[in-house]
Amino acid sequence: MKTVKISLNSIDKVKAFVNDITKFDSDFDLVSGRYVIDAKSIMGIFSLDLSKPIDLNVHAQDSLDAILAVLAPYIVE
């Protein structure tokens, strides 16, 4: 599992993010405080506080490099 911080601070970014990660078979979880949401769920994402960066847990082994390349526009330090 790999954890990265991402920023989803607009509706368009959320839609693009969900479209990008649904192409992969791996599981993705968004963690904000004590809430853990399936990152492929648009409704779930909108239930989070999107004003600050969120932790994204990527549950993948073999395609991790490809996933991180797709996630690059959303990753913050």
N, C-alpha and C positions, 0 to 999 in steps of 0.2 A: 504494500500500500504506500502511496505517495501523497503527501499533503502539500497543497499550494494555497496561497492567498489570492483571491480573485476579487475584482470589482465589477458589480452589475448595477451601475447607477442610472440606467435608463431603460425604458420599456423595450426599445429596439435592441439594446444589448442583451436583455434577458431572452428575447425571442431568438436572436442569432445564436446565443450560447446554447440554448436547448436544442436548436436545429443541428448545431455542430456536434454535440455529445451524443445525440440519439443515433448517430451513424456508427457508434461503437457498441459492442456487446457487453462491455465491462459495466460494473456498477459504479455510480458516482453519488456521494453524499455531501450535502452542504451542511456545515456545522456553524451555528450562530448561538453562542451561549450554551444553554442546555437543550436547544432544539437541533434535531438532526432530520434533514429533509432529503428526499430523493431528488437529486439534481435534474432529473429528466421531467419533473413535474412543474409546469409553469405556475399552476395555482399554489403549489407548495413554496416556490421561490418568492412569490408575491406576499406570502405570509411572513416573510423575514424582514428585518430592518436592512434595507439596501443602501442606506446612506454611508455605511462604512464597509471596508473589505470583509469578506467571509472566507472561512476555511473550506476548501474543497478536498475531500478525500477521494482519491482515484484508486479503485480496487482492480488493478491490472498488473500483469507481469510482462507478457510478451510484446504488447503494442504500446508500451509506455512512452517511448520516444515520439511515435506518431501522434499520440493523444496530447502530449505536452506541446508539440508543434502547432496543433489546432487551437490549443488553449492560450497560446502566447499573447493574443490581443487582450485577454482578460486578466492575465496574471499581473499582480502588483508586488512590490518588494516589502 
